[in-house]
Amino acid sequence: MRQIALFEQGISPTPIVKMSGCYGENEYYIKREDMIPFSFGGNKARKAAVFYKEIKACGADIVMTYGSNSSNHCRIIANMAASMGIACHIISPEENRERLYNTRLVEDFGATVETCPVTEVSGTIDRRMESFRQEGRNPYFIMGGGHGNPGTRACVETYREIAAWEEEHGLHFDYIFHASGTGTTQAGLVCGKLLSDAERKESGQVVGGQKIVGISIARNEERGREVVRQSIEDYLGARYTELFREQELIFTDEYCMGGYGKYTPEIAETIEEVMKRDGIPMDTTYVGKAFHGMRGYVEAHGLQGKKILFIHTGGTPLYFDFLERQKQESV
């Protein structure tokens, strides 16, 4: 079986860089998870590195997952499976089948895409898994977006990288913003902070008041908070009651801008601005929406003079979908 050297060796810390001083009365930094050197990067590649080891350990011969036609997660899992020399089967909702760059890449990687109504996803997954087993195959299933403890564990590592960077540079962030979708990224960041705070207390160090803010890209606040909280509880296990504090879970749906994948002129303006000023590509579904939401949150809460970190969770192919749309609308 062919190996993926990056996943075998472990993912190196991604860079944190200061952004131009063009975004208001705060000091902005960005963590470039999009620069992980596999399949256009992103924190989905970080999560895939964890799943990769589990897939190898159990000897799976086919990987199954779920995601939309714009899914960064599906692109990376399909690419990983192709690199490992095993099959990939994706369940995807039939409601929106626009062919985006991620859609094309998934097909190019040889993945099989099975569509069904979004209301029938769960049953379709169960039936397909059982069908593979009946065929004598050994399927490995990954929840949409890399949701679950392996994905959470990967994002705990993201927080540890941030904490190590802070110590190395003598700079501590007041806020960390990111796009919150399935909730695993936020759960991992919060768990990382809770565990780090506990370690600091045990060694007699001061625990800071850093806030981690999830900008919802789709879910309403009640549902989104509960999914993230449940993921935190699943990961921390017996330590959940000891460590978890409600004030650590900040999730807002104020900037969903119409729901998942919805395109708005405001988000488009944000993407164009960041690209022109800092040379960083973003997309309308995830990162661009979250960056726009962060700026709205900062304004709404009157934040000034803060050191703010934004996590670029990836999605570079979707930036080119954005350019295609801009081209069509200009005709």
N, C-alpha and C positions, 0 to 999 in steps of 0.2 A: 504494500500500500504506500502510495506517495505521502510524504510528510509535509506539513506546513511549518517551516522553520520558525516563523514568528510566534506561532502558538506553542511550539515546543519550547522555545527559549524564554517566553514570557514577554509581555508588552512593556516597553520602556515608558517612563513617564512622559506625558505629552507636554508641550511647552505652554507656559503662562506668559503672556506678553501684555504690555501696557498699550491701551488704545489711544488714539488721538484725543486731544482735549476738546472735542466738538459736541459732546453729548450732554452738556449741562454742568451743574455745580457740584459734580462728584468726580472722583478719580476712578476710571474704568479700566479693568483688566479682562482678558479673555483667555480661557483654557481651550486650546485647540485639539479637542478630541477628534476632530475631523482629519487630523494629520497622522492618525495611526496608519501605518503603511500596509493596509490590506483592503482591497475592494473599496477604494475611496474613503476609507477610515470611518470614524464615528464611534460612539460608545457601544453601538451594536456589535462592532468588531471586538471590543473589549469583552463584551458578554460572550460572544462566540468562542473566544479563547477558553473560557471556562467550560462551555458545552463540549468543545472539541475533545477535551480530556475525558469527559464522561462518556462520550460516544465511542472513543477508542477503548476505554476500559470495559464497556459492556459488549463490544464487538458488533455493534449495530451495522446493518447493511443498507438501511434506508433511513433518512431523516425526514420527519414530518413537522410542519409548522403551519401557522395561520398568519395572514396579513392581507392588507389591501393592495391595490395595484401600485400605490406610491410607496409601499413599505421599504424602508432602508433595511429593516431586520430581514425581510425575505431575500433581498438582494445578497446580503452578506452570508446568510445561511446557505443559499443556493451555491454561492461561490465557494464557500468552505467545503460543502459536500462534493462539489466537482473537483476541488483540489485533493480531497481525500480519496477520490475514486469510488464514491458510493452515491446511490440515488438520492434524490430529493423530491418530496411530494408536498405541494403547498395547497392548502384550502383557502379560498379567497371569496369574498362576497361578490355576487353577480351584479349588484346594483350599480356599480361604477366600473366600467371596463375600458376607460380611456387608456390608450397605450402611451405611458410615460417612459422616461429613460430607465427607471428602475424596472418597469415591466419588461422592457426589451432585454435588459441585462439578465434578469431571471431566466428568460427564455434561452438566451445565448448560453447560459451555464448548464442548460440541459434539464432544468427542473420541470416536473409535470405540475401543471396548475389545474386544480379542480374547483369549479365555481359552484356556489349554492346561494340561496337567499340568506341574508345575514341572520335571520331568525332560526335557520336550520344548521348553523355552523357547528354547534356542540354535538348534535346527533350525527352529522356527517363525519366529523373527526373520529368519533367512537366507532362508527361502522367501517371506516377506511382502515383504522388501526387493526380491528378484528379481522378484516379481509386480508391484510398483509400477514397477520399471524397464521391464518388458515392456509396461506400459500407457503408456509414454512419460513417466512422472512422474520427478521429481528428488527422491528421499527423502534426508533427513538423519537419521542415527541417533545417539541419545544413550544411552549405557549407563545402567543403573539407578543411581539416586542421583546422577547427574551424574559418574559415575566416569570417570577419564581425565585427561589433561594440562590441558584447559581448566578442569575442576573444581578440579584441584590448584592451578592458577594463581590462581583466584579466592580460595582459602583461604590462599595465600601473602600476598595482599593483606590478609586478615584479621589475620595475624600482624603485618604492617607497621603496621596501625592500632593494634594493642595496643602495639607498641614505641614508636610516636609518642606515644600517650597516657601511657605510663610516663615518657618524657622530659619531656613537658609538665607532669606533676604531680609529678615527682621521687619517684616510687614505683615499685618494681620487684617484680613478682610472683615468688614462690618456686615456685608450681605453677599450671599451667593445665589444667583438666579439661574434658572434652567427651564427648558421645556419639559412639562410633565404630561405624559401620555398614559401608558399602561401603569405607571406608578413605580416601577422598579428602580429607575434612576434616582428618584427622590427618596425612596425607601433606603437605598444604599447609602446615599449621602447623609441622611439623618442618622442611620445606624452607625456610620463611620464617626460622626460627631459625638453621638452618645457614648460610644465605646472609648473614643479619645478623651472625652471629658472625664469618664470614670478613671482612666489611667492617670490623668493629670491630678485628679483628686487624691488618688492613692499615693502619688509621689509628692504631694504637698504643693503642687503648682496651682496657679490661678486659672480658673476656667472662664473663658471669655463669653461675651454675649452675642456671638455671631449668629445671624439669622439666615436660614436656607429657605428660599421662596420658590415654589413650583408654580410656573405659569401654565395653566391648563390649555391644552391645544384642542380639547373636545369635551371632556366630561364636566358635568355640573359640580359645584363645590361639595355638596353633600356626598355624592357617590365617589368623587375623586379622593376626598379626604379619607373615606372609609377604606378604599382599596389600598391606599398608601399605608394607612395605619395597620391594616391586616398584614401587609407584606413586612412591615417592621416587626410586628408581633411574631410572625412565622420565623423570621430570621433570628431574632434575639432569644426566642424560646423562653426558658426559665428566667432569663434576666430581664424580660420585658417589663414586668411590674416594678422592678428595681430601677430601671434606667429611663423608661419612657416618660416624657412630660409633654402634655398637650400643646404647650406653647412652642415646641420645637417643630410642629407640623404646620407649616404655612402653605396653603394651597388656595389659589384664587382662580375663579372662572370669569373674572371681569373682562378678560381680554381674549375670549374665545373667537370673537369676530365672526359669529355665525356658525361655528362648529368645525368639525374635522375637514381639513383641506379647502376650506372656503377662502376665496381670493378677494382681497379688498385693496383699494388704492392706497390706504394708509400703510399696509404691510409692504406693498410694492415700493412705496417711497422710502421706507426704512431700509429695505434690501439695497436699493440703489445708493442710498446715502452711505451705508457701511462699506459697500464695495468701492465707491469713489474715494472715501476718506481713509480707509484702512486696508483695502485690497482683500477683503474677506468675503467669500461667497456664502449666501444664506438662502433659505427657501421659504415659500409661503406657508407650507404645512406645519413645519416644526420650528426651526431655529429663528427664521425671520419673524414669525408670529410671537415667539417668546421674547425676542429682543425688543420688539415693539411694545409688548406687554410690560416688560421690565421698565421701560421708560415711562409708561403710563402709571405704573405702580409707584415709581420714584416721585413723580410729580404729585400724584394723589396723596402721598404720605409726607410730602414736604421734605424729602431727604436732601440734605446738603452737606458738603464736606466729608462725605463717606467714601471709603474704599470699597469698591464693588467689583465682584468677579462674576462674569457671565460665562457659563459653560457652553461651548459650541459642541453640541452632541452629534453633529454630522448631517449628511444629506446632500453632498455636493452634486450628484446627478440631478437632483430636483432643482438646482439653481439653473440648469440648462433648460428645464421645462419652463421655468419662469421667463427666461430669455425668449423662448419660442412664443410664449403667450404675449409678451410685450411686442414682439415683432408683428404678430397677427393683428393686435389691436391698433398698431400704428398705421396699418395699411388702409 
